[in-house]
Amino acid sequence: MAAIESQKYTSAEEAEIQQWISKADSLKSGPDASVLDALNSNLSSRTTVLGTKPSKADIAIYEAVAPLVKAWSPEERTGEHGRPHVVRHVDFVQNSPLFGLSVADKVEINPDEVLYVKPPVDAKAEKERLKKEKAAAAAAAAAAGDSAKTLVDRTKEAATAVAGQVADAAVAAKDAVVETVAGATGAAEGKQKQKKEKKERAPKQPPAPAAPAVFSPCLIDLRVGHILKAIKHPEADSLYVSTIAMGDKAGTDDTVEYEGQVCRTVCSGLNGLVPLEEMQGRKVVVVCNLKPVKMRGIKSSAMVLAASPKIKEGEADDHKGPVELVTPPEGAKAGERVYFEGWNQGEPEKVLNPKKKIWETFQPGFTTTDDLEVAFDAGVVKELEGKEGLGKLVTASGGVCKVQSLKGGQVR
């Protein structure tokens, strides 16, 4: 309980804790579908019932819900109409040292057993759909208004139209005479003005020289990413499919909405190298401007950075690992820019052109130091001839990105 006792709560949080404790008490007297649905919805975007802080409410909820989850079928747990977030919370509370529980008879939960994954919402398509619905509703309202007009109104409109046509004919005849006279005068004035403009036209200025292009690893769009969910690729044994928030705006191409956040789908060849449970809910560093590619039928719109031992000259890359994910500093937020110190003068490309091979040029310089910090070694990149030194990989807020144990590794 030490982790909970050390927490400080606001008055609003204290009130919320008491509400959830009351709901937990009601569940102990019998399962209540409305309370369970509300709990599942609340936990869909939160680690604990408060968000991130552990509290007595989590323990009360666990004690009330664990016996129910234990009896649930796989369909009730993670099926299309199941409550997967409640199941995940039970597993978290019974295993996390934050709550100080010593549970002898834990609920058996397999995090890989997910029967149904909610289809992601394409934000762009959803916006278009709502726009069409609005236009159709407006057209229907206009049609209904027209049909409501009475016969008297239509007769009156017809009479007004006839009178208007007579008046318009008279005005048109008058305007035609005026335009004929004005046209002749204007043509003469226009010719004089045109000749004058030709004489006074200034000589053409030579085009300004193009600004020199920045050639730097800053062209690669590196950001902090937050993995909200990771599953095994249904068609590839070596791939994970992750849903990652990385600071994109709503409506950005190749994004989806998941648990209220704008995310991208990312395929990574980490299955068998990084345990699936280590991929859940964690912060990573992602390359955001590589051209999206389909991997076994699923479009991957970014890449997760990871370190592995450097391949010695003459050896083949067997991709057997070990592999460690690059970890941003504690407190880094999803979407926060990441760059190498000394190489941040310039903006990333929107999408890296594969023909320019910018990623392939700079990636060999991505390495890890003896202090387990990720860095860029300029001396390794032959295109940066004459430049040397290491630049640490840092977030915009100033923290350094690290790995767990791999020294002198390659990062890609």
LUMTORMI-960106 format. One record per atom (N, C-alpha, C): y, x, z. Coordinates in steps of 0.1 Angstrom, whole numbers, plus 5000, padded with zeros to 4 digits. Each point is the difference from the previous one (the first is absolute). Layout:
N
YXZ/...
This chain:
412
498850085000/501249925000/501350085000/499850145001/501250085001/500949984988/499549994988/500849994988/500849875001/499449895005/500749875001/501150015011/499650065011/500950005012/501350094997/499950094990/501150084997/500949944990/499649884994/500949934991/501149935006/501149994993/501249925005/500249894990/500249885004/500149884992/501349945002/500649944989/501249925001/499749875005/501049925004/499849875005/499349914990/500350024987/499449924989/498550034999/499750135001/498650055000/499249945012/500650005012/499349955012/499749864998/500949924994/499849864997/498849984991/500050084989/498949994990/498750045006/500050105009/498750045007/499549885008/500949935007/499549885008/499549894992/500649984988/499649904991/498650024995/499750134996/498750044995/498949995012/500450045012/499149995011/499649855002/501049914999/499749865002/499149954989/500250054987/499149964989/498650055002/499950125006/498750065003/499249925010/500849955010/499349915010/499549874994/500849954990/499549874994/498850034992/499950124994/498850034991/498750025009/500250045013/498950025009/499349875003/500749884999/499449875002/499449954988/500250064988/499349954988/500850054988/499350034989/500750054988/501049894994/501250054997/501149914995/500450064986/499649934989/500350054987/501450034997/500949925006/501550024997/500550135007/499550025012/500450135008/499450124993/498749994995/499450114993/500750034987/500449904993/500750024987/501450065003/500649965010/501450065004/499850145004/498950035007/499850145004/499750094988/499149954991/499750074988/501250034991/500949904999/501250024992/501050105007/500149995013/500850105007/499550144998/498750025001/499550134999/499850064985/500449914991/499950044986/500950124996/501150015008/501050114997/500350085013/499149995010/500250065013/498750075004/500250115007/498850075006/499749945013/501049965008/499849935013/500749874999/499949915010/500649874999/501550015001/500650115005/501450035000/500550074988/499150064993/500350084988/499350145001/500650095008/499450135002/499750035014/500749945010/499950025014/498749945005/499250075008/498949935007/500549935012/499349895004/500549925011/498849935006/500249935012/499049925007/499549894991/500949954991/499749894991/498850044991/500050134995/498950044992/498649995007/500150045013/498750005008/499649865002/501049915003/499749865003/499449934987/500650034989/499549954987/498650054997/499850135003/498650064997/499049935009/500349985013/499049945009/499749864996/500949934994/499849864996/499349994986/500350094991/499649994986/498750084998/499750115007/498950084997/498749925000/499749915010/498849925000/499949914987/501149954996/500149924988/499650084987/500750124999/499750084988/498650055000/499450025012/498650055000/499149904994/500349875001/499249894995/500349964986/501150064995/500449964986/499150054990/499849934989/499250054988/500950094992/499450084991/500850094991/501149924993/499749884995/501049924993/501149965009/499849975013/501049965009/500950125004/499450124999/500750125003/500950054989/499550024988/500850064989/499849934987/499549875001/499949924987/501349954996/500049924989/501349954994/500849925010/499349925009/500749925010/499750065014/499750135001/499750065013/501350055007/499950075011/501150055007/499950155002/500150084990/499750145000/501050085009/501249955002/501050075009/499649995015/499449885003/499649995014/498850095002/499150014991/498850095001/500550155001/501050044992/500550135001/500650035013/500749905006/500750025013/498950025011/498949925000/499050025009/499450145000/499750054988/499550134998/500950115005/501349984998/501150095004/500050015015/500149885007/500250005015/498850055007/498849974995/498850055007/499750154999/500650064990/499850144997/501250095003/501249955001/501250085001/500250045015/500350135003/500350045013/501349955006/500849944991/501349945005/499849895010/498949935000/499849895009/499150035012/499450125000/499250045011/498949915004/499449944990/498949915003/498650084999/499149965009/498750064999/499049884997/499849984987/499249894996/498650044997/499149955008/498650034999/499349944988/500349874998/499449924989/501149974990/500350104991/501049984990/499549914989/501049934993/499749924989/499750094988/498949994994/499650084988/500949964988/500850094995/500849974989/499950124989/499749964988/499950104989/501349994992/500950105001/501349994992/499850004985/498850054995/499750004986/499649864995/499649915009/499549874996/501249904998/500550004988/501149914997/499649914988/499749875003/499549914990/501149954990/501250005005/501049944991/501350085002/500650044989/501350075000/501049914993/501149965008/501049914994/500650064988/500049934988/500650064988/501450035002/500550124996/501450035002/500949914991/501249975005/501049924993/500850094992/500049984986/500950074991/501449955002/500950085006/501349955004/500849964987/499850084989/500849974988/499549874994/498749984999/499449884995/500449875008/500050025013/500449895009/501449964998/500950104998/501449974998/500249924987/499250044989/500149934987/499449865002/499049985008/499449875002/501049915007/500650045010/501049925007/501249974991/500450094992/501149984990/499649894991/498850004994/499649904991/499949865007/499550005012/499949875008/501349945002/501050095003/501449955002/500649944988/499750074988/500649954987/499349874997/498749995002/499349874997/500549895008/500350035013/500549895009/501449964996/500850094995/501449974996/499949914987/499150044991/499849924988/499649865003/499049995009/499549865004/501149925006/500950065008/501049935007/501049954989/500350094990/501049964990/499449884992/498750014997/499449894992/500049875007/499850015013/500049885008/501449945001/501050085000/501449955001/500449934987/499550064988/500349944987/499449864999/498749995004/499349874999/500649895009/500750045010/500649905009/501249944995/500650054989/501249944995/499749864995/500949915002/499949864995/500449994986/499649884994/500349974986/501550004998/500749945010/501449994999/500750144999/499450095008/500650145000/499850064986/498849984994/499750064987/500949944989/500249865001/500949944990/501450055001/500550025013/501350055002/500250144994/498950085002/500150144995/500050004985/499349914994/500049994985/501449974995/500649905006/501349964996/501050125002/499950075011/500950115002/499850114990/498750024996/499650114991/500749974986/499949874996/500649964987/501550035000/500749965011/501450025001/500450155000/499150075007/500250155000/499950064986/499049954992/499850064987/501249984991/500649885001/501349974992/501150095004/500250025013/501050095005/499850144996/498750045001/499650144996/500350034986/499749904991/500350024986/501450024997/500949925007/501550024998/500450145004/499550045012/500450135005/499550114991/498749994995/499550104991/500850024987/500549884995/500850014988/501350085002/500649975012/501250075003/499850155002/498950035008/499650145002/499750084988/499449934990/499750074987/501250044993/501149925000/501250044994/500750125007/500049995013/500650115008/499250134998/498749995000/499250124999/500250074986/500249914990/500250064986/501250085000/501149945006/501350085000/499950125008/499449985012/499950115010/499150114994/498949964993/499150104995/500750094990/500849944991/500750094990/500950095007/500849965010/500950085007/499250115008/498949965006/499350095008/499350114992/499549964988/499450104991/501050114996/501249974997/501050104997/500350095012/500249945012/500350085012/498850095003/498749944998/498850085003/499950134992/500449994987/499950114991/501050115004/501249965004/501050095004/499550075013/499549925010/499550065012/498950104998/499149964991/498850094997/500550134995/501050004991/500550134994/500650085011/500849935009/500650085011/499050065009/498949935003/499050055009/499350124994/499850004987/499350114993/500950135002/501349984999/500950125001/500050055014/500049915010/500250045014/498750035007/498849984994/498750035006/499950155004/499650025013/499950135005/498750074994/500050134999/498850074995/498949995010/498850004994/498849985009/499850125009/499749975013/499750115010/498550044999/499850135001/498650045000/499249955012/498849974999/499249945012/499950115011/500049945012/500050105012/498650065000/499950125004/498750075001/499149935011/498750004997/499149935010/499950095012/499949935012/499950075013/498650075000/500050125006/498750075001/499049925008/498849994996/499049935008/499650085012/499749935011/499550065012/498550034999/499650125003/498650044999/499650045014/499449905007/499750025014/498949905004/499350035011/499049915005/500649875005/501449995001/500649885004/499949894989/499650044988/499749904990/498849915003/499250055009/498849925005/500449915011/499849874999/500449905010/499049995011/500350075011/499150005011/500649915011/499249925006/500549915010/498949985011/500549955012/499049965010/499449874996/498749995001/499349874997/499349955013/499949875001/499249945011/498949924995/498750055002/498849934995/499849885009/500249884994/499749875007/498649965000/499350044989/498649974999/499350104990/498850035003/499250094991/498649955000/499449984987/498649954999/499350104990/498749984999/499350084990/500249944986/500150084990/500149954986/498749934997/500149874995/498749934997/499250064988/500750084992/499250064988/499950155000/500550075011/499950145000/499750055014/498950085001/499650045014/500950115006/500850074992/500850115005/501449955003/500449884997/501449955001/500249915011/501250015007/500549905008/501149924993/500349885003/501149924995/500949975012/501250055000/500949985011/501249924996/500549925009/501249924999/501150075008/501050064994/500950095007/501549954998/500749995011/501449974999/500750144999/500950014990/500850134999/501449984996/500649895005/501449984999/500549944987/499249944992/500449944987/500849875003/500949974991/500749875001/499149894994/500249875004/499349894995/500249994985/499049984992/500149984985/499850134993/499950115007/499750134993/498749994993/500050064988/498750004992/498950065008/498849944997/498750055006/500050005015/500749905006/500049975014/499449875003/499549985012/499449875005/500649985014/499949875004/500549975014/498749985008/500050075012/498950005009/500550005014/499649895008/500449995013/501550015002/500849944990/501450005001/500750134996/499250094994/500750134996/499750024985/500950074994/499850044985/499250135000/498949994993/499050115000/499550044986/499450114999/499350044988/498550025003/499249984989/498650025002/499750154995/499350075008/499750144998/498550035001/499550064989/498650045000/499950155004/499250045009/499950155003/498550045002/499750124995/498650055001/499750065013/500149925011/499850055013/498849945007/499349914993/498849945006/498950115001/499650025013/499050105003/500750135005/501350014999/500750115004/500949975013/500549885000/500849955011/499449875005/499649985013/499449885004/501049884997/499449894997/500849884996/500949955012/499550025012/500849955012/501250095002/500050124995/501250095001/501049964990/499749924990/500949964990/500849885004/499649935011/500649875003/501250025008/501149934996/501350005008/500750135002/499750104993/500650135003/501150034990/500850105003/501150054992/499550124992/500450014987/499650104991/501250044992/499850114991/501150034991/499449974986/500849934992/499649954987/500950054989/499450034988/500750034988/500249874992/501349964999/500349864995/500449994986/500250114992/500549994987/499050064989/498750015004/499050024989/499849884992/499750014987/499849894992/498749925005/500149875002/498949925005/498850024990/498850005006/498750014992/499049915006/499149954991/498949915005/498850095004/499549975011/498850085005/498949905003/499049994990/498949915001/500549855001/501049974992/500549865000/501149965009/500450095009/501149985009/501150094998/501249954998/501250084997/500550075012/500150145000/500550085011/501450044997/500949975009/501550024997/500650115009/499250085006/500650115007/498850105004/500350105008/498950095004/500250055014/499050005008/500050055014/499950155000/500950075007/499950155001/498950045011/499250094996/499050055009/499850154998/499650075011/499750144999/498550034999/499750114993/498650055000/500050154998/498950075003/500050144999/500350054985/500750114999/500450054987/498850054993/500049974987/498850054991/500250144997/499050085003/500250154996/499850014985/500650114995/499950034986/498650014995/499649934990/498750004994/499149905006/500449935011/499249895006/500349874993/499049915000/500249864995/500549915011/500849914997/500549905010/498949895001/499250005011/498949905001/500549885008/501349995004/500549895007/499249955012/499450105007/499249965011/500750015014/501250054999/500850005013/499850135007/500450015013/500649895007/501449964995/500449885004/501349944995/500749955013/501350035001/500849945010/501349944995/500349885004/501249934995/501250075005/501150004992/501350065004/500649895009/500450045012/500549905010/501550025002/500849894998/501550025003/500250015015/501250045004/500350015015/500049865006/499750005013/500049875008/501449934998/499949874998/501349934999/500549984986/499450074990/500449994986/499849864995/500949954992/499949864996/499550004985/499349894997/499549984986/501250004991/499950074989/501150014990/500950115002/500050075012/500950115002/499750124991/501150064994/499850104990/499450135007/499250074992/499450125005/500350114989/500450125005/500350114990/499850135006/499950114992/499950135005/501450065003/500150065012/501350075004/500450104989/501349994996/500550094990/499849954986/499349894998/499749954987/500449854999/501049965007/500449865000/501349964993/500450104991/501349974993/499649934986/500049875000/499749934988/499249875004/499949914990/499349885003/498650004992/499049935006/498750004993/500149924987/499150044991/499949924987/499549865004/500449904992/499549875002/498549994998/499550064989/498650014997/499850144994/499150085005/499750134994/499449994986/500650064991/499550004986/498850104999/498849944997/498850095000/500150124991/500849984989/500250114990/500750125006/500949975009/500850115006/499350085011/498949945005/499150065010/500750065012/500949925005/500850045012/499150015012/499149905002/499150005012/499150134999/499450024988/499150114998/500750135001/501350014998/500850125001/500250045015/500449905008/500450035014/498849995010/499049924997/498949985010/499350125005/499850114991/499450125005/500750075011/501349965002/500850065011/499949935013/499349885000/499949925012/498950065008/500350045012/499050075009/500249965014/499150065009/500149985015/500250145006/500750015011/500350135006/499150025012/500150115006/499250035012/500449915012/501249944999/500549915011/499649864996/499149984990/499549874995/501149914995/501150064995/501149934993/499850004985/500349894994/500050004985/501250064995/499950084989/501250074995/499850024985/501250044994/500050044985/500250154999/499150074993/500150144998/500550024986/501350034999/500650024987/499550124992/499550105007/499550124993/498749974992/499349895003/498849974993/500349944986/501149934999/500349934987/500750104991/499350034989/500550114991/501349954993/500249874998/501249944993/501250035009/499950035013/501150035009/500150155002/499950074989/500050155001/501250055007/499850095010/501150065007/500349935013/499449885002/500249925013/498850015009/500350035013/498950015009/500349935013/499150005009/500249935013/499349875002/499849965012/499449875004/501049905004/499849884995/500949895004/499149895007/500249975012/499249915007/500249864995/498949925000/500149864996/500549915012/501249954998/500649935011/500449864996/500249915010/500549864997/501650015000/500649894995/501450005000/500650005014/499249965010/500550005014/499750135007/499450104993/499950135005/498750055005/498949925001/498750045005/499250074989/499150085005/499150084990/498749934999/499549994987/498749944997/498950115002/498949965006/498950105004/498649954996/499150095002/498549964999/499450045013/498749955002/499450025013/499550145003/499350074990/499450135003/500050094988/500249964988/499850094988/501250094998/499850135002/501050104997/499850064986/501250034993/499950064987/499349914990/500149875002/499349914990/500949964989/499349934990/500849944989/500349855003/501149954996/500449875003/500249934986/499349884999/500149934987/499649855002/
